[in-house]
Amino acid sequence: MRGALCGSSGVMAWGLTHWWGGLAAALVTLAVHALWLRNRPGPVTSWRHGAMAERRTGRLLAKLDPAAFRILHDRALPGAPATNLDHLVIGLTGVYVIATRRWTPGVRLWSDQRRLWAGSHSAAHLHAAVVRAAHTVARLLAAELDRDVPVSALVSVHGARVPRTGLTFRGVTFQRARRVPPSIEGHPVVFTTAEVAMIALAAEGAFRPMLEIHDRALERRASV
């Protein structure tokens, strides 16, 4: 289809102008069609944009001091193989479950007394999912370490508009992606470096990489 579109537009432009006009028209058609395919609405495009946003959040989190913070990405939640932790940060200022979400640029995140909104659409499902993930992480870390470990819930926001200081709704903070690392670093210190290492080791064992889970599932299917 792309070849037919480029060829027909090139031939028409060539007939109306010169050969270079036909070539230019074909190249423009090629670029426009490729851009449309990449951004057309649909689950594949949504997944691609979400994955790109996760990588951007990961690059921002990499700016945290490695001596003070340990970062785990794309980890599975035990008992919920289809659910993953986008990012888990363990550092001197606490433990943070961070979900990355991308919205259409310009959408405003806001809340009233009862509900969280993204523009005119409810974002209650996202809030509930992040709260469940944070509670699960806290419970499993407490079981591994035999002590309570407070876990904060954050959402790294891409595209949507939020206040500069972030938006907190029922225990979950929504923050523009680039402000997530300074927000984490700005909290009071609650752990020592030894405690950070201990909690990070427990988290490594409790929350396995999603890629590892997928590989095992493929191996089991292949052996059946």
C-alpha positions, 0 to 999 in steps of 0.5 A: 500500500505504501509503495502504491501511494508513493508511486501514484503521487510521484507519477502525478507530481512528475506529470505536473512538474518535473522528475524532481517534483515527482521524487519529492512527492513520493518521499513526502508521501512515504514519510506521512504514511510511515508517521500515520502508521506509527501514531494511528490509534490502537492498542499497538500504538498505545503500548509503544507510547507507554513503553517509550514513556517507561524508558524515559522515566527509567532514564530520569531515575538513573540520575539518582545517586547510585550510592543512595538509591537502588532501582528495579525496573519492570518487575513482576508482582507475585500472585499476579503474573500479568501485573508488573511494577514499572519501577521500584526505587529503594533509597535513603528517603524510602521505598517507592512504587512508581507507575509510568503513565502517558496521556494525550498532551494537554490533558489536565489531571485533577481531583475533587473530593471523591474522584481523580480525573484525567480531563473528563475521564475518571482515573480511579482504576489507575489510582486503585492499581497503584495503591494495590501494588504499593500495599503488595510490595509493603506486605511482601517486603515485611514478610521477607525482612520481618519488619514493616517497610513503609512504601510510597506510591507515585505516578510518573506523568507524561503528557498530562498537565499537573501542578508543579508541586504534584497532585496527591490523591488519597495517598498517591502522588502524581508528578511530572516525570522530570520532577520525580527524581528531585521529589524522591531526593527531597524527602527526609532520610529514613534508612541507612545505606546498610538498610537500603542494601538489605531491602534492595536484596530482599526486593531482588528476590521477591520481585523477579524481572518480567522478562524472566517470567515471560521466558519461563512461560514460553519454555513451559509452553514449548515443553508441552 
